[in-house]
Amino acid sequence: MSKFLSPAARSKDTAAPPEDCLECKLIGSGTMLALSGYFVYLNNTAPKNSPMSPRFNTFLAAGFAAAAVVRLLA
């Protein structure tokens, strides 16, 4: 369908998507950091015979922390 569009419409169609606002980045990063902290809390308060693996909680905490940094900087 794009071959039937005018050159102006075609160039507007392939434009880069708008970037997120600063508030959106801060809220998203804060949320992911809060989730990371929650998984650290779960890891520290879980009983030793818990079926949840401490490695899994640590992995999730690190993953959400990394996603928060990427979300803030990207």
mmCIF file as gemmi writes it, N, C-alpha and C atoms, coordinates in Angstrom:
data_model
loop_
_atom_site.group_PDB
_atom_site.id
_atom_site.type_symbol
_atom_site.label_atom_id
_atom_site.label_alt_id
_atom_site.label_comp_id
_atom_site.label_asym_id
_atom_site.label_entity_id
_atom_site.label_seq_id
_atom_site.pdbx_PDB_ins_code
_atom_site.Cartn_x
_atom_site.Cartn_y
_atom_site.Cartn_z
_atom_site.occupancy
_atom_site.B_iso_or_equiv
_atom_site.pdbx_formal_charge
_atom_site.auth_seq_id
_atom_site.auth_asym_id
_atom_site.pdbx_PDB_model_num
ATOM 1 N N . MET Axp A 1 ? 0.816 -1.187 0 1 0 ? 1 A 1
ATOM 2 C CA . MET Axp A 1 ? 0 0 0 1 0 ? 1 A 1
ATOM 3 C C . MET Axp A 1 ? 0.856 1.246 0 1 0 ? 1 A 1
ATOM 4 N N . SER Axp A 2 ? 2.076 1.175 0.516 1 0 ? 2 A 1
ATOM 5 C CA . SER Axp A 2 ? 2.914 2.361 0.61 1 0 ? 2 A 1
ATOM 6 C C . SER Axp A 2 ? 3.378 2.854 -0.758 1 0 ? 2 A 1
ATOM 7 N N . LYS Axp A 3 ? 3.358 2.003 -1.797 1 0 ? 3 A 1
ATOM 8 C CA . LYS Axp A 3 ? 3.791 2.467 -3.111 1 0 ? 3 A 1
ATOM 9 C C . LYS Axp A 3 ? 2.775 3.425 -3.729 1 0 ? 3 A 1
ATOM 10 N N . PHE Axp A 4 ? 1.549 3.494 -3.197 1 0 ? 4 A 1
ATOM 11 C CA . PHE Axp A 4 ? 0.535 4.397 -3.707 1 0 ? 4 A 1
ATOM 12 C C . PHE Axp A 4 ? 0.501 5.728 -2.961 1 0 ? 4 A 1
ATOM 13 N N . LEU Axp A 5 ? 1.318 5.878 -1.945 1 0 ? 5 A 1
ATOM 14 C CA . LEU Axp A 5 ? 1.359 7.116 -1.178 1 0 ? 5 A 1
ATOM 15 C C . LEU Axp A 5 ? 2.259 8.139 -1.861 1 0 ? 5 A 1
ATOM 16 N N . SER Axp A 6 ? 1.98 9.406 -1.607 1 0 ? 6 A 1
ATOM 17 C CA . SER Axp A 6 ? 2.836 10.465 -2.139 1 0 ? 6 A 1
ATOM 18 C C . SER Axp A 6 ? 4.184 10.421 -1.417 1 0 ? 6 A 1
ATOM 19 N N . PRO Axp A 7 ? 5.227 11.008 -2.008 1 0 ? 7 A 1
ATOM 20 C CA . PRO Axp A 7 ? 6.545 10.984 -1.338 1 0 ? 7 A 1
ATOM 21 C C . PRO Axp A 7 ? 6.515 11.636 0.046 1 0 ? 7 A 1
ATOM 22 N N . ALA Axp A 8 ? 5.731 12.685 0.232 1 0 ? 8 A 1
ATOM 23 C CA . ALA Axp A 8 ? 5.659 13.339 1.54 1 0 ? 8 A 1
ATOM 24 C C . ALA Axp A 8 ? 5.017 12.408 2.566 1 0 ? 8 A 1
ATOM 25 N N . ALA Axp A 9 ? 3.947 11.718 2.178 1 0 ? 9 A 1
ATOM 26 C CA . ALA Axp A 9 ? 3.271 10.799 3.091 1 0 ? 9 A 1
ATOM 27 C C . ALA Axp A 9 ? 4.152 9.594 3.382 1 0 ? 9 A 1
ATOM 28 N N . ARG Axp A 10 ? 4.917 9.143 2.372 1 0 ? 10 A 1
ATOM 29 C CA . ARG Axp A 10 ? 5.781 7.986 2.561 1 0 ? 10 A 1
ATOM 30 C C . ARG Axp A 10 ? 6.915 8.311 3.538 1 0 ? 10 A 1
ATOM 31 N N . SER Axp A 11 ? 7.487 9.514 3.454 1 0 ? 11 A 1
ATOM 32 C CA . SER Axp A 11 ? 8.569 9.869 4.371 1 0 ? 11 A 1
ATOM 33 C C . SER Axp A 11 ? 8.035 10.065 5.789 1 0 ? 11 A 1
ATOM 34 N N . LYS Axp A 12 ? 6.8 10.544 5.914 1 0 ? 12 A 1
ATOM 35 C CA . LYS Axp A 12 ? 6.216 10.693 7.239 1 0 ? 12 A 1
ATOM 36 C C . LYS Axp A 12 ? 5.883 9.333 7.837 1 0 ? 12 A 1
ATOM 37 N N . ASP Axp A 13 ? 5.566 8.367 6.992 1 0 ? 13 A 1
ATOM 38 C CA . ASP Axp A 13 ? 5.229 7.02 7.452 1 0 ? 13 A 1
ATOM 39 C C . ASP Axp A 13 ? 6.44 6.304 8.032 1 0 ? 13 A 1
ATOM 40 N N . THR Axp A 14 ? 7.64 6.574 7.521 1 0 ? 14 A 1
ATOM 41 C CA . THR Axp A 14 ? 8.842 5.888 7.981 1 0 ? 14 A 1
ATOM 42 C C . THR Axp A 14 ? 9.611 6.693 9.027 1 0 ? 14 A 1
ATOM 43 N N . ALA Axp A 15 ? 9.033 7.766 9.528 1 0 ? 15 A 1
ATOM 44 C CA . ALA Axp A 15 ? 9.721 8.584 10.534 1 0 ? 15 A 1
ATOM 45 C C . ALA Axp A 15 ? 9.862 7.79 11.826 1 0 ? 15 A 1
ATOM 46 N N . ALA Axp A 16 ? 10.885 8.157 12.6 1 0 ? 16 A 1
ATOM 47 C CA . ALA Axp A 16 ? 11.13 7.486 13.874 1 0 ? 16 A 1
ATOM 48 C C . ALA Axp A 16 ? 9.996 7.781 14.848 1 0 ? 16 A 1
ATOM 49 N N . PRO Axp A 17 ? 9.646 6.834 15.698 1 0 ? 17 A 1
ATOM 50 C CA . PRO Axp A 17 ? 8.583 7.085 16.674 1 0 ? 17 A 1
ATOM 51 C C . PRO Axp A 17 ? 9.025 8.154 17.666 1 0 ? 17 A 1
ATOM 52 N N . PRO Axp A 18 ? 8.09 8.888 18.233 1 0 ? 18 A 1
ATOM 53 C CA . PRO Axp A 18 ? 8.47 9.943 19.184 1 0 ? 18 A 1
ATOM 54 C C . PRO Axp A 18 ? 9.1 9.343 20.441 1 0 ? 18 A 1
ATOM 55 N N . GLU Axp A 19 ? 10.013 10.098 21.032 1 0 ? 19 A 1
ATOM 56 C CA . GLU Axp A 19 ? 10.71 9.64 22.228 1 0 ? 19 A 1
ATOM 57 C C . GLU Axp A 19 ? 9.827 9.872 23.451 1 0 ? 19 A 1
ATOM 58 N N . ASP Axp A 20 ? 9.999 9.018 24.474 1 0 ? 20 A 1
ATOM 59 C CA . ASP Axp A 20 ? 9.233 9.178 25.712 1 0 ? 20 A 1
ATOM 60 C C . ASP Axp A 20 ? 9.628 10.463 26.423 1 0 ? 20 A 1
ATOM 61 N N . CYS Axp A 21 ? 8.686 11.006 27.159 1 0 ? 21 A 1
ATOM 62 C CA . CYS Axp A 21 ? 8.975 12.198 27.954 1 0 ? 21 A 1
ATOM 63 C C . CYS Axp A 21 ? 9.776 11.806 29.198 1 0 ? 21 A 1
ATOM 64 N N . LEU Axp A 22 ? 10.377 12.786 29.844 1 0 ? 22 A 1
ATOM 65 C CA . LEU Axp A 22 ? 11.215 12.528 31.009 1 0 ? 22 A 1
ATOM 66 C C . LEU Axp A 22 ? 10.408 11.915 32.144 1 0 ? 22 A 1
ATOM 67 N N . GLU Axp A 23 ? 9.185 12.394 32.339 1 0 ? 23 A 1
ATOM 68 C CA . GLU Axp A 23 ? 8.354 11.853 33.41 1 0 ? 23 A 1
ATOM 69 C C . GLU Axp A 23 ? 8.055 10.377 33.187 1 0 ? 23 A 1
ATOM 70 N N . CYS Axp A 24 ? 7.817 9.999 31.946 1 0 ? 24 A 1
ATOM 71 C CA . CYS Axp A 24 ? 7.537 8.592 31.634 1 0 ? 24 A 1
ATOM 72 C C . CYS Axp A 24 ? 8.757 7.722 31.93 1 0 ? 24 A 1
ATOM 73 N N . LYS Axp A 25 ? 9.935 8.236 31.59 1 0 ? 25 A 1
ATOM 74 C CA . LYS Axp A 25 ? 11.154 7.478 31.865 1 0 ? 25 A 1
ATOM 75 C C . LYS Axp A 25 ? 11.392 7.345 33.366 1 0 ? 25 A 1
ATOM 76 N N . LEU Axp A 26 ? 11.153 8.424 34.108 1 0 ? 26 A 1
ATOM 77 C CA . LEU Axp A 26 ? 11.372 8.373 35.554 1 0 ? 26 A 1
ATOM 78 C C . LEU Axp A 26 ? 10.386 7.433 36.245 1 0 ? 26 A 1
ATOM 79 N N . ILE Axp A 27 ? 9.114 7.481 35.855 1 0 ? 27 A 1
ATOM 80 C CA . ILE Axp A 27 ? 8.11 6.598 36.453 1 0 ? 27 A 1
ATOM 81 C C . ILE Axp A 27 ? 8.422 5.139 36.118 1 0 ? 27 A 1
ATOM 82 N N . GLY Axp A 28 ? 8.748 4.858 34.87 1 0 ? 28 A 1
ATOM 83 C CA . GLY Axp A 28 ? 9.063 3.485 34.468 1 0 ? 28 A 1
ATOM 84 C C . GLY Axp A 28 ? 10.309 2.957 35.158 1 0 ? 28 A 1
ATOM 85 N N . SER Axp A 29 ? 11.341 3.79 35.244 1 0 ? 29 A 1
ATOM 86 C CA . SER Axp A 29 ? 12.569 3.363 35.91 1 0 ? 29 A 1
ATOM 87 C C . SER Axp A 29 ? 12.347 3.161 37.406 1 0 ? 29 A 1
ATOM 88 N N . GLY Axp A 30 ? 11.587 4.061 38.016 1 0 ? 30 A 1
ATOM 89 C CA . GLY Axp A 30 ? 11.291 3.923 39.446 1 0 ? 30 A 1
ATOM 90 C C . GLY Axp A 30 ? 10.501 2.662 39.744 1 0 ? 30 A 1
ATOM 91 N N . THR Axp A 31 ? 9.571 2.338 38.87 1 0 ? 31 A 1
ATOM 92 C CA . THR Axp A 31 ? 8.782 1.119 39.051 1 0 ? 31 A 1
ATOM 93 C C . THR Axp A 31 ? 9.661 -0.124 38.965 1 0 ? 31 A 1
ATOM 94 N N . MET Axp A 32 ? 10.543 -0.14 37.99 1 0 ? 32 A 1
ATOM 95 C CA . MET Axp A 32 ? 11.418 -1.306 37.857 1 0 ? 32 A 1
ATOM 96 C C . MET Axp A 32 ? 12.412 -1.407 39.009 1 0 ? 32 A 1
ATOM 97 N N . LEU Axp A 33 ? 12.895 -0.269 39.509 1 0 ? 33 A 1
ATOM 98 C CA . LEU Axp A 33 ? 13.776 -0.306 40.676 1 0 ? 33 A 1
ATOM 99 C C . LEU Axp A 33 ? 13.02 -0.785 41.911 1 0 ? 33 A 1
ATOM 100 N N . ALA Axp A 34 ? 11.754 -0.388 42.026 1 0 ? 34 A 1
ATOM 101 C CA . ALA Axp A 34 ? 10.942 -0.865 43.154 1 0 ? 34 A 1
ATOM 102 C C . ALA Axp A 34 ? 10.736 -2.374 43.073 1 0 ? 34 A 1
ATOM 103 N N . LEU Axp A 35 ? 10.488 -2.892 41.886 1 0 ? 35 A 1
ATOM 104 C CA . LEU Axp A 35 ? 10.358 -4.342 41.721 1 0 ? 35 A 1
ATOM 105 C C . LEU Axp A 35 ? 11.668 -5.052 42.057 1 0 ? 35 A 1
ATOM 106 N N . SER Axp A 36 ? 12.777 -4.46 41.666 1 0 ? 36 A 1
ATOM 107 C CA . SER Axp A 36 ? 14.075 -5.035 41.995 1 0 ? 36 A 1
ATOM 108 C C . SER Axp A 36 ? 14.265 -5.091 43.512 1 0 ? 36 A 1
ATOM 109 N N . GLY Axp A 37 ? 13.917 -4.01 44.188 1 0 ? 37 A 1
ATOM 110 C CA . GLY Axp A 37 ? 14.022 -3.989 45.648 1 0 ? 37 A 1
ATOM 111 C C . GLY Axp A 37 ? 13.102 -4.995 46.301 1 0 ? 37 A 1
ATOM 112 N N . TYR Axp A 38 ? 11.921 -5.184 45.735 1 0 ? 38 A 1
ATOM 113 C CA . TYR Axp A 38 ? 10.981 -6.165 46.276 1 0 ? 38 A 1
ATOM 114 C C . TYR Axp A 38 ? 11.548 -7.579 46.183 1 0 ? 38 A 1
ATOM 115 N N . PHE Axp A 39 ? 12.193 -7.909 45.072 1 0 ? 39 A 1
ATOM 116 C CA . PHE Axp A 39 ? 12.766 -9.24 44.936 1 0 ? 39 A 1
ATOM 117 C C . PHE Axp A 39 ? 13.968 -9.429 45.855 1 0 ? 39 A 1
ATOM 118 N N . VAL Axp A 40 ? 14.721 -8.354 46.107 1 0 ? 40 A 1
ATOM 119 C CA . VAL Axp A 40 ? 15.803 -8.44 47.097 1 0 ? 40 A 1
ATOM 120 C C . VAL Axp A 40 ? 15.204 -8.697 48.474 1 0 ? 40 A 1
ATOM 121 N N . TYR Axp A 41 ? 14.111 -7.994 48.796 1 0 ? 41 A 1
ATOM 122 C CA . TYR Axp A 41 ? 13.428 -8.197 50.076 1 0 ? 41 A 1
ATOM 123 C C . TYR Axp A 41 ? 12.927 -9.64 50.196 1 0 ? 41 A 1
ATOM 124 N N . LEU Axp A 42 ? 12.3 -10.151 49.136 1 0 ? 42 A 1
ATOM 125 C CA . LEU Axp A 42 ? 11.825 -11.542 49.158 1 0 ? 42 A 1
ATOM 126 C C . LEU Axp A 42 ? 12.974 -12.517 49.374 1 0 ? 42 A 1
ATOM 127 N N . ASN Axp A 43 ? 14.1 -12.231 48.756 1 0 ? 43 A 1
ATOM 128 C CA . ASN Axp A 43 ? 15.256 -13.111 48.884 1 0 ? 43 A 1
ATOM 129 C C . ASN Axp A 43 ? 15.789 -13.124 50.315 1 0 ? 43 A 1
ATOM 130 N N . ASN Axp A 44 ? 15.723 -11.991 50.992 1 0 ? 44 A 1
ATOM 131 C CA . ASN Axp A 44 ? 16.27 -11.897 52.34 1 0 ? 44 A 1
ATOM 132 C C . ASN Axp A 44 ? 15.308 -12.394 53.414 1 0 ? 44 A 1
ATOM 133 N N . THR Axp A 45 ? 14.008 -12.385 53.139 1 0 ? 45 A 1
ATOM 134 C CA . THR Axp A 45 ? 13.039 -12.782 54.152 1 0 ? 45 A 1
ATOM 135 C C . THR Axp A 45 ? 12.462 -14.17 53.948 1 0 ? 45 A 1
ATOM 136 N N . ALA Axp A 46 ? 12.814 -14.826 52.861 1 0 ? 46 A 1
ATOM 137 C CA . ALA Axp A 46 ? 12.267 -16.162 52.6 1 0 ? 46 A 1
ATOM 138 C C . ALA Axp A 46 ? 12.874 -17.174 53.558 1 0 ? 46 A 1
ATOM 139 N N . PRO Axp A 47 ? 12.066 -18.126 54.049 1 0 ? 47 A 1
ATOM 140 C CA . PRO Axp A 47 ? 12.627 -19.185 54.891 1 0 ? 47 A 1
ATOM 141 C C . PRO Axp A 47 ? 13.583 -20.058 54.082 1 0 ? 47 A 1
ATOM 142 N N . LYS Axp A 48 ? 14.47 -20.7 54.771 1 0 ? 48 A 1
ATOM 143 C CA . LYS Axp A 48 ? 15.501 -21.485 54.096 1 0 ? 48 A 1
ATOM 144 C C . LYS Axp A 48 ? 14.936 -22.682 53.332 1 0 ? 48 A 1
ATOM 145 N N . ASN Axp A 49 ? 13.822 -23.231 53.779 1 0 ? 49 A 1
ATOM 146 C CA . ASN Axp A 49 ? 13.247 -24.39 53.085 1 0 ? 49 A 1
ATOM 147 C C . ASN Axp A 49 ? 12.155 -23.973 52.096 1 0 ? 49 A 1
ATOM 148 N N . SER Axp A 50 ? 12.207 -22.746 51.623 1 0 ? 50 A 1
ATOM 149 C CA . SER Axp A 50 ? 11.22 -22.233 50.684 1 0 ? 50 A 1
ATOM 150 C C . SER Axp A 50 ? 11.428 -22.849 49.297 1 0 ? 50 A 1
ATOM 151 N N . PRO Axp A 51 ? 10.341 -23.125 48.565 1 0 ? 51 A 1
ATOM 152 C CA . PRO Axp A 51 ? 10.503 -23.678 47.214 1 0 ? 51 A 1
ATOM 153 C C . PRO Axp A 51 ? 11.043 -22.644 46.221 1 0 ? 51 A 1
ATOM 154 N N . MET Axp A 52 ? 10.937 -21.351 46.563 1 0 ? 52 A 1
ATOM 155 C CA . MET Axp A 52 ? 11.487 -20.326 45.676 1 0 ? 52 A 1
ATOM 156 C C . MET Axp A 52 ? 12.999 -20.3 45.818 1 0 ? 52 A 1
ATOM 157 N N . SER Axp A 53 ? 13.674 -20.367 44.723 1 0 ? 53 A 1
ATOM 158 C CA . SER Axp A 53 ? 15.13 -20.405 44.735 1 0 ? 53 A 1
ATOM 159 C C . SER Axp A 53 ? 15.695 -19.007 44.972 1 0 ? 53 A 1
ATOM 160 N N . PRO Axp A 54 ? 16.664 -18.878 45.858 1 0 ? 54 A 1
ATOM 161 C CA . PRO Axp A 54 ? 17.3 -17.58 46.043 1 0 ? 54 A 1
ATOM 162 C C . PRO Axp A 54 ? 18.001 -17.089 44.776 1 0 ? 54 A 1
ATOM 163 N N . ARG Axp A 55 ? 18.476 -18.012 43.976 1 0 ? 55 A 1
ATOM 164 C CA . ARG Axp A 55 ? 19.111 -17.618 42.711 1 0 ? 55 A 1
ATOM 165 C C . ARG Axp A 55 ? 18.094 -16.983 41.775 1 0 ? 55 A 1
ATOM 166 N N . PHE Axp A 56 ? 16.896 -17.52 41.753 1 0 ? 56 A 1
ATOM 167 C CA . PHE Axp A 56 ? 15.847 -16.977 40.893 1 0 ? 56 A 1
ATOM 168 C C . PHE Axp A 56 ? 15.487 -15.555 41.317 1 0 ? 56 A 1
ATOM 169 N N . ASN Axp A 57 ? 15.342 -15.321 42.622 1 0 ? 57 A 1
ATOM 170 C CA . ASN Axp A 57 ? 15.032 -13.979 43.109 1 0 ? 57 A 1
ATOM 171 C C . ASN Axp A 57 ? 16.174 -13.015 42.814 1 0 ? 57 A 1
ATOM 172 N N . THR Axp A 58 ? 17.399 -13.463 42.972 1 0 ? 58 A 1
ATOM 173 C CA . THR Axp A 58 ? 18.546 -12.615 42.663 1 0 ? 58 A 1
ATOM 174 C C . THR Axp A 58 ? 18.591 -12.285 41.182 1 0 ? 58 A 1
ATOM 175 N N . PHE Axp A 59 ? 18.298 -13.284 40.354 1 0 ? 59 A 1
ATOM 176 C CA . PHE Axp A 59 ? 18.257 -13.072 38.907 1 0 ? 59 A 1
ATOM 177 C C . PHE Axp A 59 ? 17.187 -12.048 38.537 1 0 ? 59 A 1
ATOM 178 N N . LEU Axp A 60 ? 16.003 -12.161 39.127 1 0 ? 60 A 1
ATOM 179 C CA . LEU Axp A 60 ? 14.934 -11.203 38.847 1 0 ? 60 A 1
ATOM 180 C C . LEU Axp A 60 ? 15.293 -9.803 39.339 1 0 ? 60 A 1
ATOM 181 N N . ALA Axp A 61 ? 15.894 -9.703 40.503 1 0 ? 61 A 1
ATOM 182 C CA . ALA Axp A 61 ? 16.293 -8.401 41.028 1 0 ? 61 A 1
ATOM 183 C C . ALA Axp A 61 ? 17.312 -7.733 40.108 1 0 ? 61 A 1
ATOM 184 N N . ALA Axp A 62 ? 18.3 -8.488 39.669 1 0 ? 62 A 1
ATOM 185 C CA . ALA Axp A 62 ? 19.312 -7.935 38.771 1 0 ? 62 A 1
ATOM 186 C C . ALA Axp A 62 ? 18.708 -7.572 37.417 1 0 ? 62 A 1
ATOM 187 N N . GLY Axp A 63 ? 17.8 -8.391 36.938 1 0 ? 63 A 1
ATOM 188 C CA . GLY Axp A 63 ? 17.154 -8.113 35.654 1 0 ? 63 A 1
ATOM 189 C C . GLY Axp A 63 ? 16.323 -6.841 35.68 1 0 ? 63 A 1
ATOM 190 N N . PHE Axp A 64 ? 15.539 -6.659 36.741 1 0 ? 64 A 1
ATOM 191 C CA . PHE Axp A 64 ? 14.732 -5.442 36.841 1 0 ? 64 A 1
ATOM 192 C C . PHE Axp A 64 ? 15.604 -4.205 37.067 1 0 ? 64 A 1
ATOM 193 N N . ALA Axp A 65 ? 16.708 -4.341 37.796 1 0 ? 65 A 1
ATOM 194 C CA . ALA Axp A 65 ? 17.614 -3.21 37.989 1 0 ? 65 A 1
ATOM 195 C C . ALA Axp A 65 ? 18.266 -2.814 36.659 1 0 ? 65 A 1
ATOM 196 N N . ALA Axp A 66 ? 18.672 -3.798 35.881 1 0 ? 66 A 1
ATOM 197 C CA . ALA Axp A 66 ? 19.264 -3.504 34.576 1 0 ? 66 A 1
ATOM 198 C C . ALA Axp A 66 ? 18.222 -2.874 33.639 1 0 ? 66 A 1
ATOM 199 N N . ALA Axp A 67 ? 16.998 -3.377 33.687 1 0 ? 67 A 1
ATOM 200 C CA . ALA Axp A 67 ? 15.945 -2.807 32.842 1 0 ? 67 A 1
ATOM 201 C C . ALA Axp A 67 ? 15.643 -1.361 33.245 1 0 ? 67 A 1
ATOM 202 N N . ALA Axp A 68 ? 15.743 -1.058 34.527 1 0 ? 68 A 1
ATOM 203 C CA . ALA Axp A 68 ? 15.511 0.32 34.986 1 0 ? 68 A 1
ATOM 204 C C . ALA Axp A 68 ? 16.576 1.255 34.437 1 0 ? 68 A 1
ATOM 205 N N . VAL Axp A 69 ? 17.829 0.805 34.458 1 0 ? 69 A 1
ATOM 206 C CA . VAL Axp A 69 ? 18.905 1.642 33.932 1 0 ? 69 A 1
ATOM 207 C C . VAL Axp A 69 ? 18.749 1.835 32.428 1 0 ? 69 A 1
ATOM 208 N N . VAL Axp A 70 ? 18.436 0.77 31.709 1 0 ? 70 A 1
ATOM 209 C CA . VAL Axp A 70 ? 18.238 0.868 30.267 1 0 ? 70 A 1
ATOM 210 C C . VAL Axp A 70 ? 17.052 1.781 29.959 1 0 ? 70 A 1
ATOM 211 N N . ARG Axp A 71 ? 15.981 1.655 30.716 1 0 ? 71 A 1
ATOM 212 C CA . ARG Axp A 71 ? 14.791 2.49 30.502 1 0 ? 71 A 1
ATOM 213 C C . ARG Axp A 71 ? 15.1 3.959 30.747 1 0 ? 71 A 1
ATOM 214 N N . LEU Axp A 72 ? 15.922 4.249 31.724 1 0 ? 72 A 1
ATOM 215 C CA . LEU Axp A 72 ? 16.256 5.634 32.029 1 0 ? 72 A 1
ATOM 216 C C . LEU Axp A 72 ? 17.175 6.234 30.974 1 0 ? 72 A 1
ATOM 217 N N . LEU Axp A 73 ? 18.116 5.469 30.482 1 0 ? 73 A 1
ATOM 218 C CA . LEU Axp A 73 ? 19.105 6.002 29.545 1 0 ? 73 A 1
ATOM 219 C C . LEU Axp A 73 ? 18.707 5.908 28.087 1 0 ? 73 A 1
ATOM 220 N N . ALA Axp A 74 ? 17.791 5.029 27.749 1 0 ? 74 A 1
ATOM 221 C CA . ALA Axp A 74 ? 17.412 4.853 26.333 1 0 ? 74 A 1
ATOM 222 C C . ALA Axp A 74 ? 16.335 5.812 25.91 1 0 ? 74 A 1
